[in-house]
Amino acid sequence: MSEWKKFWIILGVFLTAYFMPVNSLRFQGAIIESFAMLNDYAREHVLLCLVPAFFIAGAVAVFISQDAVIKYFGPTAKKWVAYSVAAVSGTILAVCSCTILPLFAGIYKKGAGLGPATAFLYSGPAINILAIVITARVLGPELGIARALGAVVFSVVIGYLMHLIFLKEEKENMNKDASMFAHESQEDKPLWKTGIYFFSMVGVLVFANWGRPMQATGLWATIFSMKWILAAGFLAVVLYASVKWFNKEERDEWFSSTWGFAKQILPLLFFGVLVAGVLLGRPGHEGLIPSAWVERLVGGNSIGANLFASVAGAFMYFATLTEVPILQGLIGSGMGKGPALALLLAGPALSLPNMLVIRQVMGTKKTVVFVCLVVIMATLAGVVYGTLF
Protein backbone atom coordinates (compact mmCIF):
# COMPACT_ATOMS: atom_id res chain seq x y z
CA MET A 1 0.00 0.00 0.00
CA SER A 2 1.42 3.38 -1.02
CA GLU A 3 1.98 6.13 1.51
CA TRP A 4 -0.56 8.36 -0.21
CA LYS A 5 -3.20 5.65 0.03
CA LYS A 6 -2.50 5.27 3.74
CA PHE A 7 -2.76 9.04 4.14
CA TRP A 8 -6.17 9.24 2.43
CA ILE A 9 -7.49 6.35 4.54
CA ILE A 10 -6.35 8.05 7.74
CA LEU A 11 -7.81 11.37 6.56
CA GLY A 12 -11.11 9.70 5.69
CA VAL A 13 -11.37 8.06 9.11
CA PHE A 14 -10.52 11.37 10.80
CA LEU A 15 -13.13 13.36 8.86
CA THR A 16 -15.77 10.70 9.52
CA ALA A 17 -15.06 10.78 13.23
CA TYR A 18 -14.92 14.60 13.30
CA PHE A 19 -18.26 15.17 11.58
CA MET A 20 -20.08 12.19 13.08
CA PRO A 21 -23.54 13.43 14.27
CA VAL A 22 -23.35 11.68 17.63
CA ASN A 23 -26.06 13.90 19.18
CA SER A 24 -28.63 13.08 16.49
CA LEU A 25 -31.35 10.73 17.75
CA ARG A 26 -31.70 9.18 14.30
CA PHE A 27 -27.97 8.49 14.14
CA GLN A 28 -28.00 6.99 17.64
CA GLY A 29 -30.98 4.82 16.69
CA ALA A 30 -29.27 3.69 13.49
CA ILE A 31 -26.16 2.62 15.42
CA ILE A 32 -28.32 0.64 17.85
CA GLU A 33 -30.17 -0.90 14.89
CA SER A 34 -26.92 -1.99 13.26
CA PHE A 35 -25.85 -3.97 16.33
CA ALA A 36 -29.40 -5.22 16.92
CA MET A 37 -29.43 -6.53 13.35
CA LEU A 38 -26.02 -8.15 13.86
CA ASN A 39 -27.33 -9.70 17.08
CA ASP A 40 -30.37 -11.09 15.26
CA TYR A 41 -28.18 -12.39 12.47
CA ALA A 42 -25.78 -14.11 14.87
CA ARG A 43 -28.64 -15.70 16.84
CA GLU A 44 -30.82 -16.76 13.93
CA HIS A 45 -28.46 -17.59 11.08
CA VAL A 46 -24.87 -18.36 12.04
CA LEU A 47 -25.22 -21.62 13.98
CA LEU A 48 -28.07 -23.21 12.05
CA CYS A 49 -27.56 -21.70 8.58
CA LEU A 50 -23.98 -20.68 7.97
CA VAL A 51 -22.15 -23.36 9.95
CA PRO A 52 -23.85 -26.25 8.08
CA ALA A 53 -23.35 -24.35 4.81
CA PHE A 54 -19.62 -23.94 5.55
CA PHE A 55 -19.28 -27.67 6.22
CA ILE A 56 -21.12 -28.50 2.98
CA ALA A 57 -18.87 -26.11 1.05
CA GLY A 58 -15.79 -27.61 2.67
CA ALA A 59 -16.99 -31.09 1.77
CA VAL A 60 -17.59 -30.02 -1.85
CA ALA A 61 -14.01 -28.76 -2.04
CA VAL A 62 -12.57 -31.98 -0.61
CA PHE A 63 -14.83 -34.91 -1.46
CA ILE A 64 -16.24 -33.91 -4.87
CA SER A 65 -13.78 -34.46 -7.67
CA GLN A 66 -13.09 -31.59 -9.99
CA ASP A 67 -14.04 -33.83 -12.89
CA ALA A 68 -17.56 -34.18 -11.46
CA VAL A 69 -18.00 -30.40 -11.10
CA ILE A 70 -16.64 -29.80 -14.60
CA LYS A 71 -18.90 -32.52 -16.01
CA TYR A 72 -22.13 -30.94 -14.72
CA PHE A 73 -21.28 -27.26 -14.13
CA GLY A 74 -18.09 -26.59 -16.08
CA PRO A 75 -17.66 -24.42 -19.22
CA THR A 76 -17.83 -27.54 -21.44
CA ALA A 77 -20.85 -29.11 -19.72
CA LYS A 78 -24.12 -29.50 -21.58
CA LYS A 79 -25.95 -26.22 -21.09
CA TRP A 80 -29.37 -27.73 -20.48
CA VAL A 81 -27.97 -30.01 -17.77
CA ALA A 82 -25.91 -27.31 -16.05
CA TYR A 83 -28.65 -24.69 -15.98
CA SER A 84 -31.40 -27.16 -15.12
CA VAL A 85 -29.51 -28.42 -12.08
CA ALA A 86 -28.59 -24.88 -11.01
CA ALA A 87 -32.11 -23.52 -11.52
CA VAL A 88 -33.86 -26.09 -9.32
CA SER A 89 -31.34 -25.96 -6.48
CA GLY A 90 -33.48 -23.50 -4.55
CA THR A 91 -36.28 -26.03 -4.26
CA ILE A 92 -33.92 -28.08 -2.07
CA LEU A 93 -31.99 -25.32 -0.28
CA ALA A 94 -34.28 -23.06 1.77
CA VAL A 95 -31.46 -20.58 2.39
CA CYS A 96 -30.96 -16.82 2.43
CA SER A 97 -28.67 -14.71 0.24
CA CYS A 98 -25.81 -15.11 2.70
CA THR A 99 -26.11 -18.83 3.46
CA ILE A 100 -25.78 -19.65 -0.25
CA LEU A 101 -22.37 -17.92 -0.43
CA PRO A 102 -20.09 -20.69 0.88
CA LEU A 103 -21.84 -23.20 -1.38
CA PHE A 104 -21.41 -20.90 -4.38
CA ALA A 105 -17.76 -20.26 -3.50
CA GLY A 106 -17.18 -24.00 -3.21
CA ILE A 107 -18.46 -24.97 -6.66
CA TYR A 108 -17.03 -21.87 -8.36
CA LYS A 109 -13.52 -22.44 -7.01
CA LYS A 110 -13.81 -26.11 -7.88
CA GLY A 111 -14.18 -25.20 -11.56
CA ALA A 112 -17.86 -24.58 -12.23
CA GLY A 113 -18.55 -22.34 -15.22
CA LEU A 114 -19.50 -18.75 -14.47
CA GLY A 115 -22.98 -19.14 -15.98
CA PRO A 116 -24.15 -22.21 -14.01
CA ALA A 117 -22.42 -20.94 -10.85
CA THR A 118 -24.25 -17.59 -10.94
CA ALA A 119 -27.51 -19.35 -11.84
CA PHE A 120 -27.01 -21.42 -8.69
CA LEU A 121 -26.10 -18.28 -6.73
CA TYR A 122 -29.40 -16.63 -7.71
CA SER A 123 -31.68 -19.66 -7.51
CA GLY A 124 -30.50 -20.90 -4.10
CA PRO A 125 -32.26 -18.19 -2.06
CA ALA A 126 -34.81 -17.15 -4.72
CA ILE A 127 -36.56 -20.45 -5.55
CA ASN A 128 -37.67 -21.41 -2.06
CA ILE A 129 -40.84 -23.54 -2.24
CA LEU A 130 -41.98 -22.69 1.29
CA ALA A 131 -41.46 -18.95 0.70
CA ILE A 132 -43.34 -19.11 -2.59
CA VAL A 133 -46.27 -20.96 -0.99
CA ILE A 134 -46.42 -18.41 1.83
CA THR A 135 -46.21 -15.58 -0.71
CA ALA A 136 -49.21 -17.02 -2.55
CA ARG A 137 -51.23 -17.45 0.65
CA VAL A 138 -50.42 -14.08 2.23
CA LEU A 139 -49.99 -11.79 -0.79
CA GLY A 140 -52.20 -13.61 -3.27
CA PRO A 141 -51.80 -16.52 -5.73
CA GLU A 142 -51.02 -14.21 -8.66
CA LEU A 143 -47.96 -12.78 -6.91
CA GLY A 144 -46.89 -16.23 -5.68
CA ILE A 145 -47.05 -17.73 -9.18
CA ALA A 146 -45.29 -14.70 -10.70
CA ARG A 147 -42.52 -15.01 -8.11
CA ALA A 148 -42.03 -18.72 -8.81
CA LEU A 149 -41.94 -18.34 -12.59
CA GLY A 150 -39.79 -15.21 -12.42
CA ALA A 151 -37.22 -16.82 -10.12
CA VAL A 152 -36.79 -19.91 -12.34
CA VAL A 153 -36.51 -17.84 -15.53
CA PHE A 154 -34.21 -15.30 -13.88
CA SER A 155 -31.73 -17.92 -12.69
CA VAL A 156 -31.32 -19.35 -16.18
CA VAL A 157 -31.31 -16.03 -18.06
CA ILE A 158 -28.96 -14.27 -15.64
CA GLY A 159 -26.58 -17.22 -15.60
CA TYR A 160 -26.53 -17.47 -19.39
CA LEU A 161 -26.05 -13.71 -19.82
CA MET A 162 -23.10 -13.84 -17.40
CA HIS A 163 -21.66 -16.66 -19.52
CA LEU A 164 -22.07 -14.64 -22.73
CA ILE A 165 -20.74 -11.37 -21.30
CA PHE A 166 -17.58 -13.02 -19.99
CA LEU A 167 -17.34 -15.66 -22.73
CA LYS A 168 -13.82 -14.67 -23.80
CA GLU A 169 -12.53 -14.94 -20.25
CA GLU A 170 -14.35 -18.25 -19.76
CA LYS A 171 -12.68 -19.70 -22.86
CA GLU A 172 -9.24 -18.51 -21.72
CA ASN A 173 -9.71 -20.11 -18.31
CA MET A 174 -10.95 -23.33 -19.89
CA ASN A 175 -7.92 -23.56 -22.18
CA LYS A 176 -5.52 -22.64 -19.41
CA ASP A 177 -6.88 -25.30 -17.04
CA ALA A 178 -7.61 -28.00 -19.60
CA SER A 179 -4.60 -30.13 -18.70
CA MET A 180 -5.38 -29.89 -15.00
CA PHE A 181 -8.96 -31.03 -15.59
CA ALA A 182 -7.81 -33.90 -17.77
CA HIS A 183 -5.53 -35.31 -15.10
CA GLU A 184 -7.83 -34.84 -12.13
CA SER A 185 -7.99 -38.08 -10.16
CA GLN A 186 -11.29 -39.89 -9.89
CA GLU A 187 -13.13 -40.45 -6.65
CA ASP A 188 -12.26 -43.73 -5.00
CA LYS A 189 -15.51 -43.99 -3.04
CA PRO A 190 -18.81 -45.37 -4.34
CA LEU A 191 -21.16 -42.74 -5.68
CA TRP A 192 -23.96 -43.84 -3.37
CA LYS A 193 -21.84 -43.08 -0.30
CA THR A 194 -21.03 -39.59 -1.53
CA GLY A 195 -24.68 -39.04 -2.44
CA ILE A 196 -25.98 -40.10 0.98
CA TYR A 197 -23.31 -38.01 2.70
CA PHE A 198 -24.19 -34.77 0.90
CA PHE A 199 -27.94 -35.43 0.98
CA SER A 200 -27.71 -35.81 4.75
CA MET A 201 -25.78 -32.56 5.19
CA VAL A 202 -28.35 -30.73 3.06
CA GLY A 203 -31.05 -32.37 5.19
CA VAL A 204 -29.51 -30.90 8.34
CA LEU A 205 -29.37 -27.45 6.73
CA VAL A 206 -32.95 -27.58 5.42
CA PHE A 207 -34.78 -29.00 8.43
CA ALA A 208 -32.82 -27.13 11.11
CA ASN A 209 -33.99 -23.92 9.43
CA TRP A 210 -37.55 -24.97 8.61
CA GLY A 211 -39.70 -21.92 9.36
CA ARG A 212 -42.97 -21.90 11.28
CA PRO A 213 -45.83 -21.97 8.72
CA MET A 214 -48.70 -19.51 8.71
CA GLN A 215 -51.23 -22.26 9.56
CA ALA A 216 -51.05 -24.71 12.46
CA THR A 217 -52.23 -27.69 10.39
CA GLY A 218 -51.21 -29.32 7.15
CA LEU A 219 -48.00 -30.75 5.68
CA TRP A 220 -45.75 -27.76 6.42
CA ALA A 221 -46.93 -27.66 10.06
CA THR A 222 -46.31 -31.40 10.45
CA ILE A 223 -42.78 -31.06 9.10
CA PHE A 224 -42.18 -28.07 11.39
CA SER A 225 -43.27 -30.07 14.44
CA MET A 226 -40.73 -32.78 13.51
CA LYS A 227 -37.92 -30.50 12.30
CA TRP A 228 -35.49 -31.26 15.12
CA ILE A 229 -36.09 -35.01 14.91
CA LEU A 230 -35.46 -34.94 11.16
CA ALA A 231 -32.40 -32.69 11.50
CA ALA A 232 -30.97 -34.91 14.25
CA GLY A 233 -31.51 -38.00 12.10
CA PHE A 234 -29.63 -36.48 9.17
CA LEU A 235 -26.88 -35.27 11.51
CA ALA A 236 -26.44 -38.81 12.84
CA VAL A 237 -25.93 -40.06 9.29
CA VAL A 238 -23.36 -37.31 8.64
CA LEU A 239 -21.41 -38.19 11.80
CA TYR A 240 -21.51 -41.90 11.00
CA ALA A 241 -20.34 -41.33 7.43
CA SER A 242 -17.57 -38.99 8.57
CA VAL A 243 -16.16 -41.59 10.96
CA LYS A 244 -16.73 -44.78 8.96
CA TRP A 245 -16.30 -43.71 5.34
CA PHE A 246 -13.49 -41.14 5.59
CA ASN A 247 -10.05 -41.41 7.15
CA LYS A 248 -8.42 -38.91 9.50
CA GLU A 249 -6.50 -37.15 6.73
CA GLU A 250 -9.71 -36.59 4.76
CA ARG A 251 -11.53 -35.31 7.81
CA ASP A 252 -8.68 -32.93 8.64
CA GLU A 253 -8.72 -31.61 5.07
CA TRP A 254 -12.50 -31.18 5.30
CA PHE A 255 -12.22 -29.16 8.52
CA SER A 256 -9.38 -27.09 7.07
CA SER A 257 -11.39 -26.28 3.93
CA THR A 258 -14.45 -25.41 6.03
CA TRP A 259 -12.37 -23.08 8.21
CA GLY A 260 -10.95 -21.45 5.09
CA PHE A 261 -14.43 -20.56 3.82
CA ALA A 262 -15.44 -19.26 7.25
CA LYS A 263 -12.38 -16.99 7.48
CA GLN A 264 -13.03 -15.59 4.02
CA ILE A 265 -16.77 -15.01 4.32
CA LEU A 266 -17.75 -14.29 7.93
CA PRO A 267 -15.89 -10.96 8.41
CA LEU A 268 -17.39 -9.52 5.22
CA LEU A 269 -20.86 -10.74 6.15
CA PHE A 270 -20.73 -9.22 9.63
CA PHE A 271 -19.47 -5.91 8.24
CA GLY A 272 -22.19 -5.90 5.59
CA VAL A 273 -24.91 -6.62 8.15
CA LEU A 274 -23.70 -3.70 10.28
CA VAL A 275 -23.77 -1.31 7.33
CA ALA A 276 -27.21 -2.53 6.19
CA GLY A 277 -28.52 -2.09 9.74
CA VAL A 278 -27.22 1.49 9.94
CA LEU A 279 -28.78 2.47 6.63
CA LEU A 280 -32.11 0.62 6.66
CA GLY A 281 -32.62 -0.84 10.13
CA ARG A 282 -34.54 -4.01 10.89
CA PRO A 283 -38.10 -4.61 9.66
CA GLY A 284 -40.34 -2.27 11.64
CA HIS A 285 -37.42 -0.15 12.88
CA GLU A 286 -35.68 2.93 11.51
CA GLY A 287 -32.17 3.33 10.18
CA LEU A 288 -30.60 6.45 8.68
CA ILE A 289 -32.95 6.12 5.68
CA PRO A 290 -36.56 6.67 6.89
CA SER A 291 -38.92 3.85 5.94
CA ALA A 292 -41.53 6.48 4.95
CA TRP A 293 -39.24 7.50 2.08
CA VAL A 294 -39.24 3.92 0.83
CA GLU A 295 -43.02 3.65 1.06
CA ARG A 296 -43.54 6.90 -0.87
CA LEU A 297 -41.11 5.88 -3.59
CA VAL A 298 -42.62 2.49 -4.42
CA GLY A 299 -46.26 3.44 -4.98
CA GLY A 300 -47.82 2.97 -8.40
CA ASN A 301 -46.17 1.11 -11.26
CA SER A 302 -43.76 3.57 -12.84
CA ILE A 303 -40.32 2.49 -14.01
CA GLY A 304 -38.87 4.63 -11.22
CA ALA A 305 -40.95 2.89 -8.55
CA ASN A 306 -39.99 -0.56 -9.83
CA LEU A 307 -36.33 0.41 -10.15
CA PHE A 308 -36.25 1.81 -6.63
CA ALA A 309 -37.93 -1.33 -5.25
CA SER A 310 -35.34 -3.49 -7.04
CA VAL A 311 -32.38 -1.44 -5.81
CA ALA A 312 -33.72 -1.21 -2.24
CA GLY A 313 -34.41 -4.95 -2.20
CA ALA A 314 -30.97 -5.70 -3.59
CA PHE A 315 -29.20 -3.85 -0.77
CA MET A 316 -31.49 -4.87 2.10
CA TYR A 317 -30.89 -8.12 3.95
CA PHE A 318 -33.85 -10.52 4.08
CA ALA A 319 -33.66 -13.58 6.27
CA THR A 320 -35.49 -16.56 4.78
CA LEU A 321 -39.28 -15.90 4.67
CA THR A 322 -39.04 -12.42 6.24
CA GLU A 323 -39.64 -10.72 2.91
CA VAL A 324 -43.33 -11.75 2.99
CA PRO A 325 -44.41 -9.89 6.16
CA ILE A 326 -42.25 -6.91 5.16
CA LEU A 327 -44.00 -6.72 1.80
CA GLN A 328 -47.38 -7.22 3.44
CA GLY A 329 -46.75 -4.04 5.45
CA LEU A 330 -45.44 -2.11 2.44
CA ILE A 331 -48.40 -3.12 0.27
CA GLY A 332 -50.71 -2.03 3.07
CA SER A 333 -48.95 1.35 3.01
CA GLY A 334 -49.56 1.79 -0.72
CA MET A 335 -46.83 -0.18 -2.49
CA GLY A 336 -47.79 -1.14 -6.05
CA LYS A 337 -48.03 -4.74 -7.25
CA GLY A 338 -45.23 -4.28 -9.77
CA PRO A 339 -42.69 -2.93 -7.27
CA ALA A 340 -43.74 -5.70 -4.87
CA LEU A 341 -42.74 -8.37 -7.40
CA ALA A 342 -39.57 -6.45 -8.27
CA LEU A 343 -38.54 -6.49 -4.62
CA LEU A 344 -39.39 -10.20 -4.30
CA LEU A 345 -37.20 -11.05 -7.28
CA ALA A 346 -34.24 -8.86 -6.29
CA GLY A 347 -34.38 -8.89 -2.49
CA PRO A 348 -34.02 -12.52 -1.33
CA ALA A 349 -31.25 -13.23 -3.88
CA LEU A 350 -29.09 -10.19 -3.05
CA SER A 351 -28.02 -8.11 -0.07
CA LEU A 352 -25.14 -5.80 0.79
CA PRO A 353 -23.31 -8.53 2.78
CA ASN A 354 -23.92 -10.92 -0.11
CA MET A 355 -22.37 -8.48 -2.62
CA LEU A 356 -19.24 -7.98 -0.51
CA VAL A 357 -18.56 -11.70 -0.45
CA ILE A 358 -19.39 -12.26 -4.14
CA ARG A 359 -16.84 -9.57 -5.01
CA GLN A 360 -14.23 -11.42 -2.98
CA VAL A 361 -14.98 -14.67 -4.84
CA MET A 362 -15.31 -13.58 -8.47
CA GLY A 363 -14.07 -9.99 -8.64
CA THR A 364 -15.56 -6.51 -8.84
CA LYS A 365 -16.48 -6.46 -12.54
CA LYS A 366 -18.43 -9.73 -12.50
CA THR A 367 -20.15 -8.78 -9.26
CA VAL A 368 -21.29 -5.43 -10.65
CA VAL A 369 -22.62 -7.09 -13.82
CA PHE A 370 -24.44 -9.77 -11.80
CA VAL A 371 -26.09 -7.22 -9.50
CA CYS A 372 -27.06 -4.99 -12.44
CA LEU A 373 -28.62 -7.92 -14.30
CA VAL A 374 -30.71 -8.86 -11.25
CA VAL A 375 -31.85 -5.26 -10.70
CA ILE A 376 -32.66 -4.59 -14.36
CA MET A 377 -34.57 -7.84 -14.84
CA ALA A 378 -36.47 -7.40 -11.59
CA THR A 379 -37.43 -3.88 -12.67
CA LEU A 380 -38.68 -5.03 -16.07
CA ALA A 381 -40.59 -7.93 -14.54
CA GLY A 382 -42.22 -5.56 -12.06
CA VAL A 383 -43.30 -3.16 -14.81
CA VAL A 384 -44.81 -5.98 -16.90
CA TYR A 385 -46.56 -7.57 -13.92
CA GLY A 386 -47.91 -4.24 -12.68
CA THR A 387 -49.24 -3.44 -16.15
CA LEU A 388 -51.01 -6.80 -16.51
CA PHE A 389 -52.38 -7.05 -12.98
C-alpha positions in Angstrom: 0.0 0.0 0.0 1.4 3.4 -1.0 2.0 6.1 1.5 -0.6 8.4 -0.2 -3.2 5.6 0.0 -2.5 5.3 3.7 -2.8 9.0 4.1 -6.2 9.2 2.4 -7.5 6.3 4.5 -6.3 8.0 7.7 -7.8 11.4 6.6 -11.1 9.7 5.7 -11.4 8.1 9.1 -10.5 11.4 10.8 -13.1 13.4 8.9 -15.8 10.7 9.5 -15.1 10.8 13.2 -14.9 14.6 13.3 -18.3 15.2 11.6 -20.1 12.2 13.1 -23.5 13.4 14.3 -23.4 11.7 17.6 -26.1 13.9 19.2 -28.6 13.1 16.5 -31.3 10.7 17.8 -31.7 9.2 14.3 -28.0 8.5 14.1 -28.0 7.0 17.6 -31.0 4.8 16.7 -29.3 3.7 13.5 -26.2 2.6 15.4 -28.3 0.6 17.8 -30.2 -0.9 14.9 -26.9 -2.0 13.3 -25.9 -4.0 16.3 -29.4 -5.2 16.9 -29.4 -6.5 13.3 -26.0 -8.1 13.9 -27.3 -9.7 17.1 -30.4 -11.1 15.3 -28.2 -12.4 12.5 -25.8 -14.1 14.9 -28.6 -15.7 16.8 -30.8 -16.8 13.9 -28.5 -17.6 11.1 -24.9 -18.4 12.0 -25.2 -21.6 14.0 -28.1 -23.2 12.1 -27.6 -21.7 8.6 -24.0 -20.7 8.0 -22.1 -23.4 10.0 -23.9 -26.2 8.1 -23.3 -24.4 4.8 -19.6 -23.9 5.5 -19.3 -27.7 6.2 -21.1 -28.5 3.0 -18.9 -26.1 1.0 -15.8 -27.6 2.7 -17.0 -31.1 1.8 -17.6 -30.0 -1.8 -14.0 -28.8 -2.0 -12.6 -32.0 -0.6 -14.8 -34.9 -1.5 -16.2 -33.9 -4.9 -13.8 -34.5 -7.7 -13.1 -31.6 -10.0 -14.0 -33.8 -12.9 -17.6 -34.2 -11.5 -18.0 -30.4 -11.1 -16.6 -29.8 -14.6 -18.9 -32.5 -16.0 -22.1 -30.9 -14.7 -21.3 -27.3 -14.1 -18.1 -26.6 -16.1 -17.7 -24.4 -19.2 -17.8 -27.5 -21.4 -20.9 -29.1 -19.7 -24.1 -29.5 -21.6 -26.0 -26.2 -21.1 -29.4 -27.7 -20.5 -28.0 -30.0 -17.8 -25.9 -27.3 -16.1 -28.7 -24.7 -16.0 -31.4 -27.2 -15.1 -29.5 -28.4 -12.1 -28.6 -24.9 -11.0 -32.1 -23.5 -11.5 -33.9 -26.1 -9.3 -31.3 -26.0 -6.5 -33.5 -23.5 -4.6 -36.3 -26.0 -4.3 -33.9 -28.1 -2.1 -32.0 -25.3 -0.3 -34.3 -23.1 1.8 -31.5 -20.6 2.4 -31.0 -16.8 2.4 -28.7 -14.7 0.2 -25.8 -15.1 2.7 -26.1 -18.8 3.5 -25.8 -19.6 -0.3 -22.4 -17.9 -0.4 -20.1 -20.7 0.9 -21.8 -23.2 -1.4 -21.4 -20.9 -4.4 -17.8 -20.3 -3.5 -17.2 -24.0 -3.2 -18.5 -25.0 -6.7 -17.0 -21.9 -8.4 -13.5 -22.4 -7.0 -13.8 -26.1 -7.9 -14.2 -25.2 -11.6 -17.9 -24.6 -12.2 -18.6 -22.3 -15.2 -19.5 -18.8 -14.5 -23.0 -19.1 -16.0 -24.2 -22.2 -14.0 -22.4 -20.9 -10.9 -24.3 -17.6 -10.9 -27.5 -19.4 -11.8 -27.0 -21.4 -8.7 -26.1 -18.3 -6.7 -29.4 -16.6 -7.7 -31.7 -19.7 -7.5 -30.5 -20.9 -4.1 -32.3 -18.2 -2.1 -34.8 -17.1 -4.7 -36.6 -20.4 -5.6 -37.7 -21.4 -2.1 -40.8 -23.5 -2.2 -42.0 -22.7 1.3 -41.5 -19.0 0.7 -43.3 -19.1 -2.6 -46.3 -21.0 -1.0 -46.4 -18.4 1.8 -46.2 -15.6 -0.7 -49.2 -17.0 -2.5 -51.2 -17.4 0.6 -50.4 -14.1 2.2 -50.0 -11.8 -0.8 -52.2 -13.6 -3.3 -51.8 -16.5 -5.7 -51.0 -14.2 -8.7 -48.0 -12.8 -6.9 -46.9 -16.2 -5.7 -47.0 -17.7 -9.2 -45.3 -14.7 -10.7 -42.5 -15.0 -8.1 -42.0 -18.7 -8.8 -41.9 -18.3 -12.6 -39.8 -15.2 -12.4 -37.2 -16.8 -10.1 -36.8 -19.9 -12.3 -36.5 -17.8 -15.5 -34.2 -15.3 -13.9 -31.7 -17.9 -12.7 -31.3 -19.4 -16.2 -31.3 -16.0 -18.1 -29.0 -14.3 -15.6 -26.6 -17.2 -15.6 -26.5 -17.5 -19.4 -26.0 -13.7 -19.8 -23.1 -13.8 -17.4 -21.7 -16.7 -19.5 -22.1 -14.6 -22.7 -20.7 -11.4 -21.3 -17.6 -13.0 -20.0 -17.3 -15.7 -22.7 -13.8 -14.7 -23.8 -12.5 -14.9 -20.2 -14.3 -18.3 -19.8 -12.7 -19.7 -22.9 -9.2 -18.5 -21.7 -9.7 -20.1 -18.3 -10.9 -23.3 -19.9 -7.9 -23.6 -22.2 -5.5 -22.6 -19.4 -6.9 -25.3 -17.0 -7.6 -28.0 -19.6 -4.6 -30.1 -18.7 -5.4 -29.9 -15.0 -9.0 -31.0 -15.6 -7.8 -33.9 -17.8 -5.5 -35.3 -15.1 -7.8 -34.8 -12.1 -8.0 -38.1 -10.2 -11.3 -39.9 -9.9 -13.1 -40.5 -6.6 -12.3 -43.7 -5.0 -15.5 -44.0 -3.0 -18.8 -45.4 -4.3 -21.2 -42.7 -5.7 -24.0 -43.8 -3.4 -21.8 -43.1 -0.3 -21.0 -39.6 -1.5 -24.7 -39.0 -2.4 -26.0 -40.1 1.0 -23.3 -38.0 2.7 -24.2 -34.8 0.9 -27.9 -35.4 1.0 -27.7 -35.8 4.8 -25.8 -32.6 5.2 -28.4 -30.7 3.1 -31.0 -32.4 5.2 -29.5 -30.9 8.3 -29.4 -27.5 6.7 -32.9 -27.6 5.4 -34.8 -29.0 8.4 -32.8 -27.1 11.1 -34.0 -23.9 9.4 -37.5 -25.0 8.6 -39.7 -21.9 9.4 -43.0 -21.9 11.3 -45.8 -22.0 8.7 -48.7 -19.5 8.7 -51.2 -22.3 9.6 -51.1 -24.7 12.5 -52.2 -27.7 10.4 -51.2 -29.3 7.1 -48.0 -30.8 5.7 -45.8 -27.8 6.4 -46.9 -27.7 10.1 -46.3 -31.4 10.5 -42.8 -31.1 9.1 -42.2 -28.1 11.4 -43.3 -30.1 14.4 -40.7 -32.8 13.5 -37.9 -30.5 12.3 -35.5 -31.3 15.1 -36.1 -35.0 14.9 -35.5 -34.9 11.2 -32.4 -32.7 11.5 -31.0 -34.9 14.2 -31.5 -38.0 12.1 -29.6 -36.5 9.2 -26.9 -35.3 11.5 -26.4 -38.8 12.8 -25.9 -40.1 9.3 -23.4 -37.3 8.6 -21.4 -38.2 11.8 -21.5 -41.9 11.0 -20.3 -41.3 7.4 -17.6 -39.0 8.6 -16.2 -41.6 11.0 -16.7 -44.8 9.0 -16.3 -43.7 5.3 -13.5 -41.1 5.6 -10.0 -41.4 7.1 -8.4 -38.9 9.5 -6.5 -37.1 6.7 -9.7 -36.6 4.8 -11.5 -35.3 7.8 -8.7 -32.9 8.6 -8.7 -31.6 5.1 -12.5 -31.2 5.3 -12.2 -29.2 8.5 -9.4 -27.1 7.1 -11.4 -26.3 3.9 -14.5 -25.4 6.0 -12.4 -23.1 8.2 -11.0 -21.4 5.1 -14.4 -20.6 3.8 -15.4 -19.3 7.3 -12.4 -17.0 7.5 -13.0 -15.6 4.0 -16.8 -15.0 4.3 -17.8 -14.3 7.9 -15.9 -11.0 8.4 -17.4 -9.5 5.2 -20.9 -10.7 6.2 -20.7 -9.2 9.6 -19.5 -5.9 8.2 -22.2 -5.9 5.6 -24.9 -6.6 8.2 -23.7 -3.7 10.3 -23.8 -1.3 7.3 -27.2 -2.5 6.2 -28.5 -2.1 9.7 -27.2 1.5 9.9 -28.8 2.5 6.6 -32.1 0.6 6.7 -32.6 -0.8 10.1 -34.5 -4.0 10.9 -38.1 -4.6 9.7 -40.3 -2.3 11.6 -37.4 -0.2 12.9 -35.7 2.9 11.5 -32.2 3.3 10.2 -30.6 6.4 8.7 -33.0 6.1 5.7 -36.6 6.7 6.9 -38.9 3.8 5.9 -41.5 6.5 5.0 -39.2 7.5 2.1 -39.2 3.9 0.8 -43.0 3.6 1.1 -43.5 6.9 -0.9 -41.1 5.9 -3.6 -42.6 2.5 -4.4 -46.3 3.4 -5.0 -47.8 3.0 -8.4 -46.2 1.1 -11.3 -43.8 3.6 -12.8 -40.3 2.5 -14.0 -38.9 4.6 -11.2 -41.0 2.9 -8.5 -40.0 -0.6 -9.8 -36.3 0.4 -10.1 -36.3 1.8 -6.6 -37.9 -1.3 -5.3 -35.3 -3.5 -7.0 -32.4 -1.4 -5.8 -33.7 -1.2 -2.2 -34.4 -4.9 -2.2 -31.0 -5.7 -3.6 -29.2 -3.9 -0.8 -31.5 -4.9 2.1 -30.9 -8.1 4.0 -33.9 -10.5 4.1 -33.7 -13.6 6.3 -35.5 -16.6 4.8 -39.3 -15.9 4.7 -39.0 -12.4 6.2 -39.6 -10.7 2.9 -43.3 -11.7 3.0 -44.4 -9.9 6.2 -42.3 -6.9 5.2 -44.0 -6.7 1.8 -47.4 -7.2 3.4 -46.8 -4.0 5.4 -45.4 -2.1 2.4 -48.4 -3.1 0.3 -50.7 -2.0 3.1 -48.9 1.4 3.0 -49.6 1.8 -0.7 -46.8 -0.2 -2.5 -47.8 -1.1 -6.1 -48.0 -4.7 -7.2 -45.2 -4.3 -9.8 -42.7 -2.9 -7.3 -43.7 -5.7 -4.9 -42.7 -8.4 -7.4 -39.6 -6.5 -8.3 -38.5 -6.5 -4.6 -39.4 -10.2 -4.3 -37.2 -11.1 -7.3 -34.2 -8.9 -6.3 -34.4 -8.9 -2.5 -34.0 -12.5 -1.3 -31.3 -13.2 -3.9 -29.1 -10.2 -3.0 -28.0 -8.1 -0.1 -25.1 -5.8 0.8 -23.3 -8.5 2.8 -23.9 -10.9 -0.1 -22.4 -8.5 -2.6 -19.2 -8.0 -0.5 -18.6 -11.7 -0.4 -19.4 -12.3 -4.1 -16.8 -9.6 -5.0 -14.2 -11.4 -3.0 -15.0 -14.7 -4.8 -15.3 -13.6 -8.5 -14.1 -10.0 -8.6 -15.6 -6.5 -8.8 -16.5 -6.5 -12.5 -18.4 -9.7 -12.5 -20.2 -8.8 -9.3 -21.3 -5.4 -10.6 -22.6 -7.1 -13.8 -24.4 -9.8 -11.8 -26.1 -7.2 -9.5 -27.1 -5.0 -12.4 -28.6 -7.9 -14.3 -30.7 -8.9 -11.3 -31.9 -5.3 -10.7 -32.7 -4.6 -14.4 -34.6 -7.8 -14.8 -36.5 -7.4 -11.6 -37.4 -3.9 -12.7 -38.7 -5.0 -16.1 -40.6 -7.9 -14.5 -42.2 -5.6 -12.1 -43.3 -3.2 -14.8 -44.8 -6.0 -16.9 -46.6 -7.6 -13.9 -47.9 -4.2 -12.7 -49.2 -3.4 -16.2 -51.0 -6.8 -16.5 -52.4 -7.0 -13.0 
